[in-house]
Amino acid sequence: MRTVLVTGGLGYIGSHTVVELQQKDYEVVIVDNLSNSNEKVLDSIWKITGVKPHFLKADLSLADQCAKVFELFTEIEGVINFAAFKAVGESCDKPVEYYRNNLNIILNLLEQMIARGIEYFVQSSSCTVYGEPETLPVREDSPIQRATSPYGNTKQMAEDILRFASDTGKVKAMALRYFNPIGAHESALIGELPNGVPNNLMPYITQTAAGIRERLTVFGNDYPTPDGTCIRDFIHVVDLAKAHVVAMDRFFEHGNKAAFEYFNIGTGRGYSVLEVIRSFEKTTGVKLNYVFGPKRHGDIIRIWADTALASEELKWKAEKSLDQMTSSAWKWQLHLKG
């Protein structure tokens, strides 16, 4: 049984990935500082898989706490890194905090891995590395534009760090550039539950529908898109989680073709914010209270993926529809209400 460290493993994408890893017989060590997650997720993972992963609360941006993880769990053979601050708008207000946290985590993890001979690193990257794309859909070899937010820039810089670290021959790394995950596990036992006011679209939609939020604000309705709202490649979080298992399998089966690889993980189709709202209203029968507000600083107008490379190399493809994404998110919200 292979042991994998999943940082930020109690968060939204991390918890779904832990479930998929355990269902493929990986042993999982979760490290999370609980800044945007809840320790109760451990019980939900156990209910789904029948296995409770190892858990340690730690702040990986601090070198001593990162070292402690690897001292306690010497069996770790690979790392999947989800630990990061992740809100585009907030990063524009707090750039220094974003750079310090997100980059220190990468550096501390790599330092420990190299010191201990641990080779395999999967990075939670993002389509934000492309900036505002010149052509669509974006391919892995599309030009990297200037980042539109500090968050996006930390993702770009993380890939640069991994690229140069892998050049040493001491690390093999893969960056999964994923697009916009939404939805929840079919069990409705895990899903997206940010602490405080959500920064992402889908939990704000479900919380508005549940009466937790008075209304949803759509940021901008005069973008150069068919309905005036931003367009994103929304992907079901379970499809995304499965891509991380495939990535780790590729390492252990020695299938990687370069020391540093990177793949788009999306559906290959763009949906506007209003299309997501309409899908939610259709699948749930709930009418949303929403208004249009000013554009949000740092937002990309439209982006969706060319997923041919991931399909060819990883033998992975997103399977779930937008309606499945929105309906599963609502089932998760109803579960939270009890």
N, C-alpha and C positions, 0 to 999 in steps of 0.2 A: 504494500500500500504506500503510495507516494504522499508525502506531506507538503502542503502548500500553505504559505502565509498569505492571508487576505487582509490587507490593511483597509480600514474603513468598512470592514465586513458586516457591520450592523446597519449600515446605511441602505439606501434604496437599491442601487444596482448591486452593491456588495452582498447584501443578504440573499438576493435572488441567485447570484453567482455561487454563493456558498451552498445553496440547495442543490444546484445543478452539479457542482463538484462532488458533493457527498453522494448523490445518486449515481455517480460514476465511480464510486469507491475511492475517492481521494480522502485523505485525512486532512482536516482543515484547522488551522490556527488563526483565530480572528484577533486583530488588534484594532481598537477603536478608542478615541478619546471622548466619545459620546457628546461631542459638541453639536452634532446635528442628527443624533440617533438615540436609540433607547435600548437598554440592556434586556428589556422584555422580549425583544426580537429573537433572542437565543431560544426561548421556549417555543416560539412559533416555528423556528427552523427545526427544532426537535420534533414537534408535532407532525411536520410535513415529511421528514426524512427518517424519523426514528433514531437519529443520532444527534447528540448535542456536541457541537464543535468546541474545541478549546477556546478560551477567551481570556484576554488580558487587556485591561484599561491602561493606555499609555498614549503620550503625545510624541509622535515620531519626529516632530520638528525639533525635538530636543535630543541631542546626540546620546546622552547617558540613558535616557529612557528607551531609545531605539536599540542600543547595545544590550540592554537588559532582556529584550524580547529574544534575541538570538542566543543569549546565555541560557535562558530558561528552556528554549525549544531548539535543541541542537539537531533535531531530525529534519528541520526545514530544508527542502530541496529546490523550491521555487517560490517566487513572490508575485502576487497580483496586487497592484497598487491602485486603490481607490481613494486613498486619504488625501484630501485637498479641500480648500475653500472653493466654492463652485458657482457663485452668483455673479453674472456678468455686470449687472448694475452696481452691486455692492463693491465689486473690484475697482470700479471707476472712482468710488468714494474713498476706498481704503487700499490704494495700490501697494503701499509699503508692506502692510500686513499680508497681502496676497503673495507678494514675491517671497517674503521671509518664510511663510508657512509652506507654500507649495514646493518651493525649490529646496528648502532645507530637508524636507521629507525625502525627496529623491536622493539627495546627496548622502544623507545619513544611511538610508537603506543600501545604497551602492557600496558605501564604505564597509558596512558590515558584511555584505555578501562577498565582496572581493577578499576581505580578510579571512573569511571562512570557507572559501572555495565553492560558494553557491552560485550557479551559473545563470539560472533562468529567471527572466524578469518580464512580466507583462504589464504595460502601462495603460492606464485609463486615459487615453488621449481624446481628442475632440475635433469635430469639424471646424471649430473656431481657429484651428491652426492655418486654415486657408484664407482667413480674413474675408473680405468681400470678393467673391470669385469673379473672374473675368468671363468665364464660360461655364455653362452648366450642361450636364451634371459634372461635379468635380471628380477628377481622377486622382489617384495617388501621385501621379507625376504633374498635376496641375501646379502652376506657380504659387508659391507661398507669399501671400500679400502681407502688408503690414497689419499687425493685429489691431482689432478695433477696440480691445479692452485689455486691461492688465491680466485678467483671467486667461484670455486667449493667448496672451504673450507668455504666460507661465507654461502653458501647454506646448507652445513652440519651443521654449527654452528647455523644457524637460526632454523633448525629443532630441534636441541638440546634445544635451548631456549624455543621453543614452547612446546616441550614435558614436560619440567620441569614446565613451567607456567601452563600448563593444569593439572598437578598433584595437584595444589592448589585448584582445583575445581572452580576457578574464570573465566576460559577461556576454551572454546572448540575450538580446532584448527584442521585444515586439511591442509596437504601439498600435493599439486599436483605436482608430479615429472614428468614434461613433457620433451619431447624429442626435436625435432628440428622443430619449427613452420615455415612454409613458406606459400606463397600464399596470397590472398587478398579477400576482400568481393566481392560478385558477382556484386555489383553495381559499382565497381571500384572507389568508392568515398573515401574509406579508404584502407590503405595498409602499407607496411613497408617503412618508409622514414627516415632513420637515418640522423642526422646532420653530415656534413662532409663526410669523406671517410668511406664507410660501413665496418664493421667488420664481418658481416655475409655473407654467400654464396649467397643467392638468390638476395638481392638488388645489389650485385656486378655483378651478372650475368645480371640482367635487365639493369643496368646502362652501362655495357659494350655493350650490344646489342643496346642500344639507342645512343651510341657514346659519352656518358658522361665520361666513363673511356676508356683508350686506349686498355687495355686488362685485362683479368682475370688471376690471378695467382692461380694455384691449388697447395696447400702446400703439396708437397710430392707425389711421384708416385712409391715408392718402399716399401710401407707398406705390411705386410703379409696378403693381401686381394686379391680376384680374379683379380682385375685390378690395384692393387697397390695404390689405393686412399682410404682415410678414409671412413668408413661406418657409417651412422646415420639412425635413425628412424625419417624420415621427416613426419610431420603431418600438415594438412591444418589448418590454424589459426582459421577458423570458427568452425571446429570440436573442437579445443582446447578451444575456447571461450565458447562454449556450456557446456563443462565440468565444468566450473566455476559456471554457473547458476545451474547446477545439484547439485554441492557441497553446494551452499548456500541454495537451496531448502531442502537438506538433514538436515541441521541445523534447519531451521524453522519448518520442519515437524517432528523434533525430531527423525530422522532416524539413527543418528550416533550411533555406537556401542561401541565407546570408546571416552574418552575426547580428545585424539589425534589420528588422523587417517592419513594414507598416501597412495597414489595411483599412479601407473604409468599411464601416459596419453600419449599414442603413438598409432601407427598403428599395432605394432607387427611385422613389417617387416623392414629390413635394406636395404638402398639404398646407393650406393657409390656416391662420388662426380661426377664421370664421368657419372653415370646413370642419375643423375639430369641434367647434361649438355645435354645429349642426349635427354632426355624427353623435355627439353626446346626447343632444335633445332627442334624436331619433331612437337611439338604442335604449334610453332610460325612460322616455316619456316625460322628462322633467324640463320645464321651460326655465332657461337661465336668465337672471337679471344681469345684464352687462351694459356697459357704456364705453364709448371711445374716449381715450385720453391722449395726452401728448406723447410723441415718440420717446422711447427710452434710449438714453445715451449708450452707445456701444453695440446696439443691436444690428445684426446683419439683415439685409432686406430679404434675400431669398437664397436658399442653398439646399441642394439634395445630392445624393451620392451616385456615383457610378460604382456598382458593387461587383463588377465582373472579376476583378482580381481576387477578392475574397472567395467568390464562388469557385474559381478555378483552383486556387492554391489551398484554401482551407476546407474546401468542399462544404461550405456553410452558406445558407441562404435564409433570409427572414421569411417566416411563413404566415404570421398573423396579420389580419386586416386592421384598418383604422377602427372599424366598428368593434372588433374584438378588444382593441386597446381601450376605447372609451367605456365600453360596458364593464370590462374587468376592473377598471379604476373605480367605477361607481359601486360595484359589489364590495370592493375593499372599503370604501367609505361607509357603506351600510354596516359592514362588519364592525367598524370602529364605533358606530353608534350603538351597537349591541341590539 
